[in-house]
Amino acid sequence: MKIVITGAGGGHFYPLIAVIDRMRKEAFIQKIIPPEVFFFSDKPYDEKALFEMQIKFVAIPAGKLRLYPSFETVTDIFKTIWGCVTAVFKLYVVYPDAVFAKGGYASFPTLFAARLLSIPVVVHESDTVPGRTTKWAGRFASRVALSYEEAAPFYPKNKTAVTGQPIRDALLPPENYERIYGGKERPVILILGGSQGSQTVNDAMLRVIPELLLKYDIVHQVGTQNLAAMKEVTTSILKDNKFKEHYFIDGWIDVSIFYPKVDMVITRAGSAMFEMVLWQLPMLVIPISEKISRDQRSNAYAMAGRGVATVLEENNIAPSIVISEIARILDNKENYTKMSHLGVNKFESSRTAATTIARELIRIGLSHS
């Protein structure tokens, strides 16, 4: 059996990896030959993960259609056309039994080729509002899996299921995990700005870190490209702060190490929120502006509507408001306990989402081969 996976960015890449990992485990259980897997995208994203998972990278040019004015959008149209031509030839050579797509601009050429070559497609949508690529692919996909039920009206009912978000085993809490309020003398705040770091979030945090350190410990992922500049600034503003040793900064951190050790997360509204909910971590969510991303604001308010997050928009992250919202979460046992436990049942399907999708891919792949 051959499987092609496609998508762009960490929010797409790692759920793809989670499903392939489960496919191989399911193949062992079902006593079938493990699938040969190919990753079709414009970039390998994480070469180490691809090597460890024995996934072959196939480069497919892809252009991005931006929501804001940019000359690159014009040039990227030609890149996408060339990507579609390239994908048709390369997909024909591989001719997989199924294509599993997470969406994003980099998946469009591969999905276009799959449709042209009549190869079965399974799509997963992580957002409340589907992206252009997954919405289009849902018309001809064999199956559509969703993380949020809010996205269901955009797809045909007879082939759509709310499976939850595929999560790698390393990022899942133990079975029957329960977070206890007040386990530490000083609560710990984890600040994440997405896989690349967020300058907007970093700048907002710089204005409140000195005051937050009076009561809380802080773990701050600033993005690899931002690390040097952020270290210089934080060293300066915390020079005389007696709690400066309680501030940990790095470009990228392994969240699987920190999820059990922190007490809340300040984050963007990406798919990692599902991991945080399962770890029963209350969230202060700062979604990307709708001018840049149409889905993050909707995702953030979907989480807030379920009681597991508080939302602060980019135009409303004054220091006093940030500090007040953090205190409202961490200094109130009743509110903290409510936020940390409300999402467990509502998002429990994400614990098994990768397995659910893997089994369906195997079924489709075997029937196609």
N, C-alpha and C positions, 0 to 999 in steps of 0.2 A: 504494500500500500504506500502511495506517495501523497503527502499533504503539503500544500503551499500555504504559508501564513503571510499576511501583509498588514501594514499599518505604519504609523509614524509617531515618533516621540515616546517618552517613557510611559505616559498614560495609556498608550496602545501596546507598546512592546512587551512590557512585563505581564500583562494579562494573557497575551499570546503565549508567552513562555509557560505560564501557569497551566494553560490548557494542554500544551504539548507534553509537559511533565506528567499530567494526569493521563493523557492518552497512552503513554508508554507503560504506565502502571496498570492501566486497564487492559492493554494488550497482553501483559504478563498474566493477569487474572483470567482473561478469556482464552489464553493459550494460542494467541495468534502472533504473527511476525510483527515486531514493532514497526511503526511507519517510518519511512524515509522523509525527512522534513527539509523544506527549502523556505528561506525568508526572502521574499521579493520586496524591496524597498529602495529608496534613494540613498540610504545610509545604513551601515550595519548596526548603528546605535551602541550596542554593547557587544564588542567582539569576544570578550571573555565569556559571557553568558552563551553566546552562539557556539563557541568552541566546546564548552563544558556540556552543552546539550546536544552536541553533534548535529547542529543545524547548518546547512549550507547557505551562505549569503549569495543572492543574485541581484546585481545592481540594476535598478530600473529608474531611468530619469523621471522626475516628476516636478511639476511647477505648482506653486501655491496661489490660490485665488484669495487675496487679502480683502478684509472688510473696510480697510482704510485706503485712501488714494496712494498709489505707488506705481512708479514706472516698471518695477520688477514684475508686477502682475501681467503687463503686456508681454514682456519677454518670456515669462513663465508659461504663457499659453502655448508657445512653440515648443517649449521643453516638455509640456504635457503631451502634445501631439506626438513628439518623437518617443516619449515614454510609452505611449499606447502601441506604437509600431514595434518597439523593442520588446514589450511585454508579450505581444502576440507570438513572436518568433520564439522567445525564451520559454514561454509557458507551453507552447506546442512541443518543444524539445523535451521538457520534463513530463508533460501531460499528466498532471496529478489526478488523484481520484476525488479530491475535494479541495476547495480553497476556503480558508478561514480568515475573515477580514475584520479588523477592528476600526476601520475607517481612517479619516485623515486624507490629506491631499496625496500622500505617497501611495495610497492603496488604489486610487482611481484607475491608473493604467492597467494594473493586474486584474481588477474587477472587470474592466472593459474587455480585456482579453479572454477572461473566463466566460463571460457571456457570449462572446463571438465563437468560442470553441466548445460551447455547451458543456462546460465543466461545472458540477454542482458547487454552490456557494453557501456558506453559513456566515451570517453577519452577527456581530455583537455590538450593541450601542450602549455606551457608558453614561450618556447624558440624558437629562430630562427632555431636552430639545434636540432631536437628531441632527447630526451634521449633514451637509449636502451629499456627501459621498454615500454614507450608510442609508440615507433616506432614498436615494436613487437605487442603490443596490437591493434594498428591501423589496422592490417590485419584482425582481426575478430570482431572488435568493430562495433556496430550498427551506431554510429555517432562519428566523430572526430571534436572537436572544437579547434581553434587555436587563439593565441594572435597575432602572426606575419604571414603575408602572405608568408614570406620566407620559412616557414616550409611546405607549401602546397604540393610541389613536392614529399614529402616523404610519402604521404598518397593517397588512392584512391579518385579520384575527386568526385565520385557520393555520397560520404557520409561525405565529409569534408567541413567545413565552417569556415571562419575567423570571429569569434565572438568578438574578443577583450579579455581583461583580466577581469575575474570576480573580482569585488571590493566590499567590504562591504559598506553599506550605510553610515556608520559613517566616512568613509574615502573619500567620494565623495564631491566635491565642490558644492555649490548651483547652481541651474540652471542659465544659462547666466552669470556665474561668469567671471569677467575680472580683471586681475592683472594689477596694475598701477605702472609704474617705478618711483622710487624716492619718495616713500611714507614716508620714514623715514630719519632722520638725519644721522644715522649710519645703513647701510644695515646689515642684519642678515644672517649668514651662518649656515646651518644645516649640521652637519657631521654625516653620518650613515655608519656603517660597517657591515650591515646585522643584523639579529636577535640575533646573538651571539657576535657581535662585531668583528672587524678585527684588529689583532695586526699590520699587515702591514700598514693599513690606519692610525691607532693610532700613530705608530712610525713616519710616514711621517708628520702627523699633528703636532706632538711635535716640529718638527724642524721649523715650520712656525707660530705657534700660537702667540708667542710674537710679531712678526712683523704685523701679520694680525690684532691684537687687536688695533693697532694704528688707523685703519680706520673702522673696522667692529666689530659687536657683533658676538659671536660664541655660538652655542648650539651643544654639542658634546655627542653623544651616543657611549660609549666605550665598552659595553658588561658587563653584571653583573660580570662575572669572572675576568674581567680586571679592575673593578672600583677602588678597593683599591690601586693597584699599580699605576694606572694612576692619581689618586688624589694626591698621594704622589709626583709623578714626576712634575705634573703641579703646585702644590703648591710651589714647589722649584723653578721652572724656572720662575714663575710669581710673585715671592716674592716682587720684587721691581718695578713691572710693574704697572703704575698708572691706567691702564685700566683693571686690573685683575677682577674687579667686573662685567665686561662685558663678562665674560667667564662662561658658565653654563655647568657642566659635570654631567652625570648620567650613570648608567649601562644600563638602558632601559628607553625609553621615549614614551609617547603616541603621535605618529606623527600627529594624528588628531587635536591635540591642536596647534601644531607648524606649520603645512602646511600653514595656513592663515597668520602667523606672520613672517615667514622667507622670504628671497629674492632669495636664491639659495640653492642647495643641493650638497654636495660631497658624493658620494655613490658608492657602488658596483653595478654590472649590473644585479640585481635580478628583480623579477616581480614588486617590489614596484615602479619601474620607471614609470609604467603606471599611478599610483596615482599622481606622481610628474608632469607628463605631463598634466593631467587634471587640476591640480592646477596651471598650467602655470609657473612652477618653472624650470628655466634653471639648467642644471646638469653638474657637472664635475665628470665623471665616471672613476673609477679605477677598471677595471675588474680583477677577480681572474685569475691567471696564467693558461694557457691552460694545463699545466702539472697536474693541480688539477681539473679544470673544463673546459670542451670542449665548453660550451655554452656561458659563460659570455662575452668573447671577441667578439663573433659574435653579441650578443645582444647589447653590447655597441656601436659597429660600425653601427648597424642598427638604433639606436637612433641618432647617430651623422649624419648619412646619411639623416635623416629627419630634421636635423637642430636644434634639441632641446637639444643637448648635445655636450660636448667636452670630448675626451677620452685621458686619460693618463695611459699608461701601467705601471705595477709595476716596471719595470726596467728603467723608465723614470720619476720618481717623485722626482727629485731634488728640493730643496726649491725654487730656483729662478724660475723654470718652474711653480711650483704650484702657487706661488704668482702672476706671470705674467698672467696665465690663469684665475685666479679669477678676477684680475683687468680688463682683457679683457671683462669679462662678466658684472661685476658690475659697472664699471666706464664708460661704453659706452652705452648711452641710446638707440641708434639705434640698436646695437647688442643685447642688453638685450631684447628690445621689440620684435625683430625678433625671438629670441630663445623662448621666453615665449609664443608666439602666434602661432608659426608654427605647433605645434603638436595637437592643439585643434581639428581641423577637421579630421586629420589623425588618431586619436585615440579615437574619440568620441564614437565609438562602445563599448568601455570598460565601459562606463556609464551604458549600458543596457545589457552587456554580461551575468551577473548572471541571469537576467530575461529570456533571450533567451535560455540559457542552462536549466534552471529550467522548462520551458514550454515543452521542448523536453523530459526531463526526466519524467515528468508527463505523457506525451503522450505515451512514451514507457512503462512506468510502468503500466498504465491502460490497455494497449493492452496485456501486458504479463500476468496480473492478470486475 
